[in-house]
Amino acid sequence: MTPAARLSAAIELIDTIERDRVPAAKALKEWGTAHRFAGSGDRAAIAGLVWDVLRRYASSAYLMDADTARARLIGMLRLEREMDMATMAALFDGGRFAPAPLTEAEQAALSHRSLKDAPAAIAGDYPEWLDSHLAKVFGEDRAAEAAAMASRAPLDLRVNTLKSNRDKVLKALAHLHAEPTPWSANGLRIALSADARNPGIQAEEDFIKGGVEVQDEGSQLAAALTAAKPGEQVIDLCAGAGGKTLALAAMMQGKGRLIATDSDKRQLVPIHERLSRAGVHNADVRTPKGETDTLADIHATADLVVIDAPCTGTGTWRRNPDAKWRMRPGALEIRLRDQAAVLERAVPLVKAGGRIAYITCSVLAEENGEQVRAFIGRHPEFGVVPPEQTASVLWDKAEDFAQAAMQSAEGWLMTPRRTGTDGFFVSVLRKA
């Protein structure tokens, strides 16, 4: 397919997503099935265009002063891809399979309109109903913070220290231009251009042998801030596919007891193979069975309970740009109840002097600091470990991290704009 034909396909897909209200991933998969002639490079390029439009869904329409799939694509090419009008005009030439030529109105919009006076929700590309929620956290910086959450994320990897080390993996992945991450001692980053395909990490020998895992640096730091230690009893209460479980296992150096569970047994399916590949031998995966409590034998003996809490996922908008447009106010209320419930489940598990690490991939105050304050109000036997103490696990990076991340009385908030990671909140609570 020509670059122009890819643009036409992207416009068609965006129109389908809008008209039929289907998730972007589903629409892209169905398009690929129906257009077998499109090669893997074509499908990747078209998917990149679609995801970038969803990242700039509001601002692109505002820039073009038009609410159509074509307008959004044109606006995205200017805002996200920084394409000039001459380049755009060469693609929009009306030729076979190419989009129709730019209209006078489109050329005028590209020449004279900007986001200078756009409302924060437009400039930051987020639903207007979230404006007051983001203002509570970021104030006048909310548009800039949200815009950073709209850019494409790099591919971050975590070196599994049970099997390898960062210098070794760096050499092995030199052909992918991997670089050390800024904060995580075991992180690697592969920068991706706007239209780049994700490299096939799963085919790399270091991945196959368990020396490296895909994990955003923010998630790596969230695990590090729990300060899990060798010999401790650690419970990963919302283990899911096991990303943080694997990081905790490496921190524990294979010593101690690591229990991984999740209320949704479907989420646990990949964890067994991942633990095996990573060489983790001290993990006990407990899959829910009916109404039986998988942790019924644990009574105030855990040194650490890690809660990777269910949340709105506002911190992961870089990776799931269509999720923010499908999010509704009621979803926040549901998540708040889920978070309170899982915090209550952790209470009887923690021993005196033990701790709960509460983590979300959200930037909303209601899910983060406010949730922690409400928990302490219900359980005064717990207190927040001062954030400056938790950051000490980052050693020589602790001071710089403290200047970059947002610190509150309840914990740390990382954001793409401040720390170059996904949005993560981490609070560590110690039991008296």
N, C-alpha and C positions, 0 to 999 in steps of 0.2 A: 504494500500500500504506500502511496505517496504521502508526504507530510500533510498535504491539503486534504487528501481523502481521510486521513486520521482525524482531522478537525471536523469534517462532516459527520463521521461516526460518533465523535464525542458529543456533538450537538444533538444527534439523534438519541443518544443514551441519556443525556441530561433531561431532554424532553420526556423520555419514558419514565425516568425517576420521578419527575415532577407530576406528570399526568396520572401515573398509576400508583404513586406513593409507595414504591418498593425500595428496599435497602439497596444501596449502590452496589455492594458486592454481589447480590443476587442478579441485578440487572446486567452487570458485567459478565457474569458467568453465562447467563442465558444468551447474551449477544455473541459471546465466543462460540457457543454451541451452534448457533444459527448461522455463523459466518466462518465456516471451517477454512476458508481460503486465507484468512488472516493468520499470519505467523505469530510466533511467541513474541517477537519484537514489536509487531504491530499491536498486539493485545496489551503488552506492557505500556507502550506509549499512549494508547487510548485511555487505559486505566489511569495513567498519570495525569492526563488532561482532565478527566472526570473528577478525580480526587482533588485536584487543584481548584477546579471550579467550586466544589463544595467547601473548600477552605475559604474561598473568597466570594461566597455566594451572595452576601448582602452588599459588600463594597463594590463588586463588579457591576451589579445591576445599578447601583447608585451612580457609579462613574459614567455609565452609558445612558443613564436616565431612561432605562427600558427594562421591563420585567419579562424577558424571554430567555430561552436557553442559549440562543445565538448571542444575545447581548452579554450574558454572563460569561460565555467563553471568550468573547473579545475583551471584555473588561479584565478577566483573569490574565490573559496574555500580556496585557499592559502592566497590571499590578504585581503579579506573581512571577511571570517569566520575563518581565521588563522588555518586552518586544516593541520595537519602534514601528511607526505607522507604515514605513516603506516595506519593511519585512512582512508585516501583516498583509498589506495590499497584494504582495506577490503570491501569498498563499490563498487569499480570498479573491481569486481571479475569475470565478465562474466557469472554469474549465471542467472537463469530465471528472466527476466525483468530488470536485472542489466546492467549497461554499460560494455563494453568490458574492459579487464584488461589494466592498464597503460602500454603504450609502453616504450621502452628504451628511445626514444627521449623525451617523456613526463617526465619520471623520471629524465632524465638529466637536463631538463629545470627547474624542481622543485628544483633540488639540486644545480644548479650553476647560474641560471639567477636571476636578481633582477631589480628593477627600479632605481638603483643608477645613471646610466648615461642616463636615459630616458629623452626625450624632455619634456618640461613643459606640453604641451598638452596631452602627454601620461600619465605622472605621475599624472596630475590633472584630467584626464578623461574628456576632453571637445574637441569640434571640433577645428581643427587646425586654421580655419579662425577666431576664436575668440581670438587667442593668443595675438594679438596686442591690442585688446580692454581690455582684462584683465590685460595686462602689464601696460596699461595706469593708471589703478587703483591701482594695487597691486605690480607692479614691480617684483622683484625677488621672492616675496612671492606668486605669482599667482598660482603655482602648489600646494602649501600647502593650500591656500585658496580654490581652486577648489576641492581638495581632500576632504576637510571638507564638501563641498557642495555635495559630492557623498555618504556620509555616511547616514545611515538610521536615520530619525528624530524621536524624542520621540513623545508621544501624549501629547499635551499641552491643558489645559482647562482654561477657564476664569470663575471665580465665579461671578454670577450676583448679585451685591450688592442691587438691587431693591427687591430681594427676600431672600437672604441668606448672609452668610459671610464665609470667607475662613476656619476658625477653624471648623465651623460646617460641611462644605463639606469634609474637610480633614478626620474627624472622620467617616463620612458616606462612604467614598471611601478608607478606610484603607485596605480593602481586595484587592484593586488593587495596593497597595503600592504607592499611590499618595504622592508626596512631594511638598512643596512650590517651585515655580520657583525662580531663582536667582534675577530677576529684578522687575517683575510685582507684585504689592501688592495684586493683586487678582488672580494670576496665580497658577495653579497646574500642575505638570508634572508627567507622568507615563512613566518610562524608558522601552524600548522594546529591547529585545535581537534580534539578527539577524533573527532568525526563529520564533519569537513569533507572535501570532495572535493579531490583534488589539482587545482590550477588548470591549465588547458591551456596550459602554457608553449610547447609546440611550435607553437601557433597564433599566438604573439606575433611581431610584425614583427622585433623585435630578435633573437629566436631564429632565425627563418627566414633573416635576413641574416647570421647568424654572430656577432652581437655578444654573445651570452650562451650559456652552456652549463649544464646541470644537473650539479652536482658538490658533494658534501659539503665543508664547510669543512675538515674534517680531511684530506681528500684534497688540497685546495688547499694546505694548510700542508705536507703531506708533499712535494709537488712543490717548494714554495718552499725547504724545508730542503736540497734537493739543490744549491742555488745554481748551477744551470745558467746559463751566461753567453753573450752574443752572441759568435759566432766559434768556439765550442768544437765538438768532435766529440762528440756525445751519442748513446748507444745506449739505447733503451728496450727492454729484453730480454723483458719480459712485458707487451707493450703492450695486449693484449686489444682492447676496443672503442675505446680511445684517449683515455680521460679525462685521464690524466696526460700523454700525448703532446701533447695540445693545450695543456695548461698549460705544459709545457716549451717548446713552440714559441713561445708568447707571451713567456716569459722570455728566450728567445734573440733576440727581435725580428726574426725572419726571417733572422738572420745565422748562418752556421756550417752544420754538417751534422748532421741529426737522422735517425737510423735507427730505425725501429720494426719489431719482429718479435715473434713469439710461437710457442711450440712447437705450439699448437693453432690451425691456420689458420682454423677456424670462428669463433674468437673475434675474428679480425681483420676479419670481413666489414663491420661498420659503419664502420670507421676511415676508409676512402677518402672516403665521402660527408661525414663529419664534418670531415676535414681540408680538403676543398674548400670547404665552407660557411664554415669559420673563416678562410679566406684564407691557409692555410699552404702555402708554396711551397718550403721547404727540407727537407721530410720525404721520406724514402725508405722505403716500406713493403716489407718483404721477407717474402713468404709462403712457408712451408716447402713443399718439393717432394720427397717421398720421403725418402731418407736424406741428401740433399744438405745440407751445412752452409750456411745462408743468410749466415753471417758469416765464411766461409772467407778472405775478402780482408782481414779486419781482424786485424792483428798488433801488439799493444802500441801502438796509436795513439789510443785513446779517452781523452778528457779525463774523461768521466763515463759510467759504466754504471749505469742505473737498473733496479733489480730490484723490481717490484711483485709480491712473491713469492706463489706459491700457498699458501694457509693455510686454517685452519679457519673463518675468517670470524667468530670470536667478537666482534670489534669492531663487526660490522654487525647485531647482533641486533635493534636498533631497527627495521631495515628488513626483516629476514627472521626474524620471531619463531618461525616453525615449524621453521627450520633447526636451532635449538639442541636441539629435542626429538627430531629425527631423527639427530643427531650421535652417533657411537659411538666408543669409545676407539681402535679401529683406525684411524680417520680421521686422528687426530693423528700416528700413526706414519708413515702414508703421506705426509702433508704434510711432515714433518720430512725425509724422504728426498728429496722433490721440491725442497725449499728448499736442501738441501746440494748437490744436483745443479746447480741453476741458479747458485748461487754459484760453483761450480767452473767453470762455463761462462764466467763473467765474467772470471775471472783472466787468461787470455791476451790479453784484449782491451784491458786497461788499460795505459796508458803509465806510465813512472816519473813520480811526482808526481800522477798521475791518481787518480780516486776511484770507489768503488762506493757507491751509495746503496741500502741494503737497507731495504725497506718492507714491512710486513705490515698487514692490517686485523684483527689478532689482539691480544688482551691477554694471551696465555699466555706465560709465561717461556720455555718450551721452544722456542717458535717465534721468540722475540725475542732477549733478551740471551744465553741459553744457546747459541742457534744462532750468534750473532756470536762468542762466545768460542771455540766449537769451530772456526769458520772461521779465526780468527787463530792458533789452535793448529796448524792445518794449513799456514797461510801467514803466517809471522811477518814477511814483507816488508810486510804490511798492518798499519796501526794505526788505532784509532778517532780520528776528529777530535773533540776535546772538545765535548760537546753545547752548552756555553755559546757556543762559537765558531759552531756551525751556526745557533743561534738568532739570531745578530746580523743575519741577513737580514730579520728581522721589524722591524728598526729600533726605533721608539719603543714597539713592543709587546713587545720581547724580554724586558724585565724582568718584566712582568706574566705573560707566557707561562711564564717559568721558574718563577714561583711557583705557577702553576695546574697545569701538566703534571707528570708524574712523570719525574724525571731519574735516570738510572743511569749507570754508567761506560760503557755501550754506546750510549746514545742517549736519545731522548724517547718517552714513552708518553702519548698523548692518550686521554681517555675522556669519555663523555657527562657524567658527574658533575663532572669537573674542568675540562674545556675546552668543554663544550657541543657537541662534535663526535662523530662516530663514533669507535670505538676504533682508533687507528693507532699503530704503532711505527715509528720512523725512526732508522737508524744510518748514519753516513757514515764510510767506511773509505778511508784514503789509502795509496797504494802508495809505498814509499820509492824 
